[in-house]
């Protein structure tokens, strides 16, 4: 690939992607005033997966947990993730991410972002409450805006918007920069280090068919920029890929609306009933990603999420539930007869279907109902990195000059989507950004 030789820029760090991983990498690397850092963002108008997420930060051993009297540790966190994923080969990376999680959560809070422990956010597989969220539950977009505002105030780092990276610059096996397409022309950014912090490949039909064909035809609830660019750029370098058949799925996507109900509903008594009027899962025992696969096997690939005023009160202030209410995605039903009619079954069968499991509470009228189906949010397969964020080749050796995190890197779900643990997406993105950014700053100091 050729570019105009006069159209070259030199930076110390070129970061591809201005989402969670890219922003954190830049902010940490910018602590070294001698570094010049460019964050090259394909399109902030299209958004990023961090911005459309709940913004929940999974971290163990934080001061917020201590204040709530919760005893936890990064090691316990890592063990919970690995128990779900079964991916012991990835333990060094998982442990490294869990180790820095309390550091970056407290750092974000100390920059003025309003964080609290989400004691109202229980999740399957999480042995103690460790999701941290913004007060007000205004989701990931609020956090992304906050971090971009911090970056704007950094004198040695800048986010360059509408700067589409189209290739890597390679010299004798080392990555030495990127090729950027902007305003109808191409230019080279030469860099001592390149960090791939792009989203995954869930928006690319060809890559989805190749790697995730067994998921059927799920609703896609991610961003349009998740086109797998990093996979194409690194293939000629012999970059190693892992767990390409795994995705972050959701079994809580509301049909005909595309919103999602809160994963905390089922911990507040909500039940799932399929189109045949049958209860088909222990709702508290399974995460929302694994639930997607179960829902796909139900009649019509859908189910009714049924809950009551108590469950609504416990969850309605989350961004997801506010979106559902604003979209008219939740039906209000005064009596059991109305509930049975909407479910297409008899009152007796409806009553049996919503009966509580042992030790759980009875749902009381009036009822609320949302028809949900399965969807895909992001992919979990990607580039293999070591605990320092360096991209590895097929021999397990680092590719010189190249780092990766966020959706470009292999996630923490293991080989199957069912292994995803809540909060692991932002843990992986922010955690690797923290690790790589700190490493780059120290190396150049």
N, C-alpha and C positions, 0 to 999 in steps of 0.2 A: 504494500500500500504506500502510495506516495502523497506527500503534502508539500505545500509551498515551503521551502527552506527558511523563508523569512518569518513564517507563521509558527514560531517555536517559542515556548515559554519554559522557564525552569523553576521548579519548586522543590522543596525538600520532601514533601509528602503529598501525593495525589490520592484522594479518597473518592471512590466511585460510588455515589449514592448518599443522599442527605436524609436518610431515615435514622432510626435509633442507633444502629451501629456506627454509621458514618459521623453523626453528630457527636457521639461520645468519644470516638477516636480523635476527632479534630479538637474537641475541647481539652482533652487530656494532653495531646501532643502539643497544643498551644501553650502549655505551661512552660515550655522551653522557648524563651523569647528569640532564640537564634534560628528557630525553624520557620519556614514559610509553608503554609498549608493551604491547599485548594480542595474544597469539597465540590465535586462535579455532579450536579443533580440533573437527571434526565428531564423531569418536569414536576415541579412542586404543585402544579395545578391538578395533576393526576393523583397526587397524594402518595402515601406509602403505607405499608401494612401496619407500622407502629401507630400511625395516626387514626386508623380505623379500628384499632384494637381497644380493649377495655382500659388499657393503660395500667394494668395490674402488674406490680413488681414483686416477684417471688424472691424472698431473702430470709435467711435464718441467722439468728443471733444479733438482731438489730436492737437498738436502744428502744424502739417502739414496742417490740415484743417484751423486753425487760420491764418496761413501764406497765405492761398489761399482765405481768406475772407469768409470762409464757417462757418456758425453758426450751431452747432450741439450739441447733448448731449447724454450721455449714456441712459437716460430715453427715448429720442426720438428713439434711436436705438432699445431699447427693445420693445417699442410700435410698431415699424414697423415689427419686427420679429413676435410678437404675433398677429398682424393684419393678417399676412399671415398664421400662423399656427393655430390660434384659440384655442391654448392650454393654457388657463388661469391658469390651475392648476400648470403649470410649471413656472409661472411668477417669483417666488422668485429666481429660478435658472437662468432664462434668465436675470433678472436684475442684479444678482451678476456677471454673465459673462460680460455683457455690461459695468458694472462699472469698471472692471479691464482691459478691452480691451485697452483703451488708455495708461494705465500703461505699459502693456507688449509690445505694439507696440513701444513705445518710448524707452523702455529698450532694445529691440532688436536693434533698431537704434543706441543706445548709445554703444552697444558692437562692433560697426564697420560695421554693415550690412547696405547696401545702400538702404534706404527706401524712397519712395516718395508717395504722394497722387495720386491715379489713376483717375485723372479727365477725362481720356479717357476711363474709364471703367464703363459706365452707366449700371444699372441693373434694371429690373422690380421690383417694390415694395420698392425701396430704395429712400427715399424722398430727400436726398442730396448725393453727392459723398462721400463715406466713405470707399471704398476699398483702401487699401494701398498695394503697390507692390514694388518689387525690381527694381531699375533702370536697364533697359535692358530687363526686363520681362523674366528672365531666369527660372522661375517657382519654384515649391516647393523644388525640389532636391537641388537647391542652398542654400535654407534656412536650410534644414536638414543638409547638409554638414557643414554649418557655426556653427550650434548649437552643432553638434557632435565634432567639433574642440574645441569649448569652453569647452565641457565636458572633453575632453582629457587633458585639462590643469588644471582640478580640482583635487586637491590632495586627496580628500576624497570621490570621486565618480568615478565609472568606468562603461563603457558599456561592457558587456560580450556577445560576438557574438556567434552564433550557440549554444545558450543555450536555449533549448526548455523547457518551463515550461509545466508540464503535470498534475499537481494537486496542490491543496492548502493543507497546513497543518492546521488542526483545533484542538483546545483543548478546550473542554467544551463550544463550541459555538463561541469561538473567533478564528480569523484567526491569526496564529502565524508564518507563513512562507509559502514556496513553495517547490515543488519537481521539480528538474531540470534534464533533460536528456541531457547529453553532452558526446561526444566521446565514445558512446556506454555504458555509465554507468549512474547511477542515484545518485543524492546527494540532501541533504536537505539544504535549506537556511532558517535558523530561522531569524525572523524579528519582530521588534516591530510594524511595519506598512507594509502592502502590498498594492500596488497601481496597479490596473488592467488598463493598458493603451494600450490594444491590439486593433487591428482593429475589424470590425464587423463580420458579418457572410455571406457576399454576395458570397464568393467563395465556400460555402458548399452547394451542390445540395439538400441535404435532408432538411436543415433548410430553404433554399430559397423556396422549394416546400411547406413546412409547413406554412410559414409566408407570402411569396410574390408570391404565385401561380397566383394571379390575374394579375400580370404584364406580363404574357405571356412568350415569349422566347426572352428577350432582349439581345443585345450584352453586354457582361460583360467587363467593362473597368477598373476594379479594380485590386488589387494585390492578388496573390495566397495565402497569409498568412491570409486572412480574413476568418477564418474557425470557428468563433463562440466559441472559447475555453472558454472564460469567462462565457458564458451561462451554459456550462456543469459543470464547477467547482463550480459555485455558486448555482445551483439548489438544492443540498442537504441542503444548508443553508437557504432555503426559501427566496432567494432574489427575490425582486419584479421586474417585467419586464413591459415595457410600450411601446406603439406605435410600436409594432413589424411588423405591415403591412406597415410601411413607409420606403422609401429609397431615397437616393439622386440619381435621374435619370438625364438623359440628352437626349434631343431631337436634339442634334447637332452632333451625331456620324456619321462620313462619311462612307458610305457603301463600303465594300471591302478594307477598309484601317484601320479602327479602330481609326483614329485620330478624333479630334473634331474641328469644326470651332469656331471662337470666339463668345461669347454671346453678344459682342458689335456690331456685324454686323447689327442686325436689328435696332439698334438705329442710324445707319448711312445709312438707306434707304433700306437694304436688305429685300427681301420678300420671302415667302415660298409658293410654288405651288405644289399641289399634282400630282400624276401620271395621273389624269384625266384632268389636265390643269386648276385646280380650286384653287383660293386663299381661304384658309380655316381658317385663324386665324389673329387676330390683333397682329402682331409680337412684338410690343413694350409693349403690355399689360400683357405679361405672362412670367414667369421665365423659364429657360431651364429645370428645373425638371418637372414642370407641362406640358411643351411642349411635353415631352416624351409620356404622356398618350394620348394627342391629335394625335400625329403622329401614335401611334399604331392603331388608328381607321381609318387611311387613307388607300386608296387602296395600297396594297403591303407593308403597314407599312413604307412608305417612302415619301419623298418630295424633291423637288429641292430648295435649297437655292440659290437665284439669287441676285447678287450684281454687283457693277460697280467699276471703278477705284478709285472713291472717297472713297467708303467704304473700299476697299482694302488698300488704303494708310493709313486710320485711324486705321486699325487693324493688319496690316501685321507684325508688330514688336512684337506681342504677341507670346509666346511660342507655343500656339495652332496653330496659323496660319503658323508659321515657320515650324512646323511639317507637316501640311497639304501640304504646298508647296514642302517640301523636298520629301514627299511621292507621289507627283503627283496626289493628291486627288482633285485638283481644275482644272476645265476645263476653258480655255479661248475661248470666242466666239466673233467674230468680229461684227456680224450683228444680227438683230432681227430674220432674216430667219434662221441663224445657231442656235440661241437660241431655236426657235420654233421646229426645227428638233430634237435637243437633248431632248427636253421636250416631243416630240411625239404629237405635237398639231399644229394648224394653226398659222400663223403670227398674225391674228386678235385676236385669243384667247390668245396667248402669250402676246400681247400688252395689252389686257384688264387685264390679270392676274397680270402684274407687274406695272400697273398704281398706282400712289401714292394715299394713303388715304389723306383726307383733311388736309392741313397744313404740309404735308411731301414732300420731294423733288422727282423729276423725276429721274429715273435711266437712265443713258446715255451709249450708246455703246462706247467701247467694253464691253461685259458682262463677268462675272465669274459665274460659277455654280458648286455646290457640291451636290450630292445626299446624304441626311442624313436620319438616322433612329433613333430609340430609344434605349437607353442603360441604364445600372445600373452601378454606380460608387461605392457607398458604401451604407450600410444599415443605417437607422436612429433609429430603435428600439433598446432597450437594457436595461441595468440595471438602475433602478431608484436610483438617488443620490439626496442628499439634497444640499443646497447652499454652503456647505463646502466640497462637494465631497464624503461624506460618503455613502456607499451602504446601502440601506434600505431593510428591510424584508417586508413580506406581511402585518405586523401590522404597518408598517411605522417607525419602530425602527431601528437605525443604527446597522449594524453587526460589532461587535468590531474588530478593527484592519484592516478593509477593506475599501479601497477607490477605485473609478473608474473614468475614464474620457476617452476622445477620442471615438473611435468606440465601446468600450465595454459598454459605458453608453448610455442612451437614448439621442438622438439628439434633435434638436430644430425645426424639421419640423412639429411636431404635429402628429396626427393619420394618416395623408395621405401624400403621396409624394409631392402633389401639394403645400404643405405648406412650402417647403424649401425656405429659403432666401439665396441669394448668399453670400458666405463668412462665413456662419454659422458653417461649418464643422471645419475649423481651429479656429474660435472663441471659439467653444465648447472645442476643444482639448487644445489649448494653454491657454485658460482662466481657465479651470479646473486644468491644470497643475500648473498654477501660484497660484491659490487659495490653492490647496493641498500642494504644495511645501512650500509655505510661512507658512501654518499652521503647517506642520511638523517641520520646522526649529524653529518656535517660541515655539512650545510645548516642544521641547527637550532642548531649551536654558536654 
